[in-house]
Structure formats: C-alpha cells, structure tokens
Amino acid sequence: MEILVGRQHGAPNFAMRHYVVEPGGHTPHHSHDYEHEVIIIDGEADVTYGTSVHRIRAGDVLFIAPNQMHQFRNVGAGPLRFLCMVPTSFDCGKPTPGS
C-alpha cells in the first residue's frame, strides 16, 4: 500500500491510498469502524461484501460501509490496482491506520 495523499501531506479530512494485488492474491477478509471509497484502476476481482460476492473491473467505484466485512480477491491475469479513500480520523479524532 502506498499513501498518495494523507496526514503527512497536510490532508485534514481524507487520505488516498494505492493498492496493488497480484494475480491470485487477495486482501485480508476484515472490517473496521470507518467507511472507505474505492476506485478500481486496473484488473478484475471478486469482492466479498458481507455475505455477497461481486465481480468488479477497472472503472468500477465502491462504497464500503463502516463495520462491513470485505475482501478483494484478484481473479484476473494481471495486477489488480485500486485507489482507496479513508477519513484521516475516526471515532472522535483517532488517526485512521494508513492515512
């Protein structure tokens, strides 16, 4: 994960992160108590969101609600690349990890 814009750049509200998932790879199946927005830049993946699985491709945009279990699984032949925006703080001012 690469932080493109975050607290260290002076961003007061949101951080933009860049992720690359290699073919056959996946992110952890997890949840957290802050929302995030995702833009798929390149590749194809199955996203587990709660108990549903959705096929996503370059150009798709997703909203991941707080406390919602989710995972990105690269099902394409090339790297899956996406941007993820998160708040720089949550729960009355705690810094968001990776922001």
Order of alpha helices (4+ residues) and beta strands (2+ residues): beta-beta-beta-beta-beta-beta-beta-beta-beta-beta
